[in-house]
Amino acid sequence: MIGTIKKQAKDLKAELDRVDWPSRDKVLSSTWVVVLISLFVGVFLWAADWVLARGFDYLLPRH
């Protein structure tokens, strides 16, 4: 059992050595793209929710 675990750890290290890791600049630029798109989608959904809520309040007033 211990031998199997050691072999798996050795195989994992060999596999990780073959990975083509992205550069720090690539990771940072991709991160900023994800953050900006997430903010845009968040603001868009908030605005759509706000407009729809006000529209339904106008169409179906609560007395």
C-alpha positions in Angstrom: 0.0 0.0 0.0 2.8 2.4 0.9 4.6 1.5 -2.4 1.4 2.4 -4.3 1.1 5.8 -2.6 4.8 6.5 -3.3 4.4 5.5 -7.0 1.3 7.8 -7.3 3.2 10.7 -5.7 6.1 10.1 -8.1 3.7 9.9 -11.1 2.0 13.1 -10.0 5.3 15.0 -9.7 6.3 13.8 -13.2 2.9 15.0 -14.6 3.2 18.4 -12.9 6.7 18.8 -14.4 5.2 18.4 -17.9 2.5 21.0 -17.3 3.0 24.2 -19.4 2.3 26.7 -16.6 1.1 30.2 -17.7 3.3 33.2 -16.9 2.5 35.5 -14.1 1.5 38.3 -16.5 -0.9 36.0 -18.3 -2.5 34.9 -15.0 -2.9 38.5 -13.8 -4.4 39.7 -17.1 -6.8 36.7 -17.2 -7.8 37.5 -13.6 -8.6 41.1 -14.4 -10.7 40.0 -17.4 -12.7 37.7 -15.1 -13.1 40.4 -12.4 -14.3 43.0 -14.9 -16.7 40.7 -16.7 -18.1 39.6 -13.3 -18.6 43.2 -12.2 -20.3 44.1 -15.6 -22.6 41.1 -15.3 -23.4 41.9 -11.7 -24.2 45.5 -12.4 -26.3 44.5 -15.5 -28.3 42.0 -13.4 -28.8 44.5 -10.6 -30.0 47.1 -13.1 -32.4 44.6 -14.8 -33.8 43.5 -11.5 -34.3 47.2 -10.4 -36.0 48.1 -13.6 -38.3 45.0 -13.5 -39.1 45.6 -9.9 -40.1 49.2 -10.5 -42.1 48.2 -13.6 -44.1 45.6 -11.7 -44.6 48.0 -8.8 -46.1 50.4 -11.3 -48.2 47.8 -13.1 -49.3 46.0 -9.9 -49.4 48.5 -7.1 -49.7 47.2 -3.6 -52.5 48.8 -1.6 
